[in-house]
């Protein structure tokens, strides 16, 4: 029952954050694909170590980390297609990212073509949520 509730909560948070209408004032009409899932804190630590040790964060390096996260996902894996940049920004705001963080992540996403974000797990302190965004 707890797993079902958790899955429904994660889905509703994602859908709430990603369901806004796209009246993009920025003029960016790029559509993105989002993948997300729950990982252990150990997997998170390994992924963060890999990210922090990147000399140049390019598309292939970020995608390789995504593959690692996907292979080590323990639950709640989901895919969302057709997501606008406005939807992504609103979702980050709902997860308490600062305007500065949102701007940096969106700039990186537009330049690089992909990005990975991490969030606290709503009910399990032993897990994190990863989110991979790609054009």
Buried (B, 14 or more C-beta within 10 A) or exposed (E): EEEEEBBEEBEEBBEEBBEBEEEBEEEEEEEBBBBBBBBBEEBBEBBBEBBEEEEEBBBEBBBEBBEBBBEBBEBBEBEBEEBBBBBBBBBBBEBEBEEEBBEEBBEBBBEBBBBBBBBEBEEBEEBBBBBBBBE
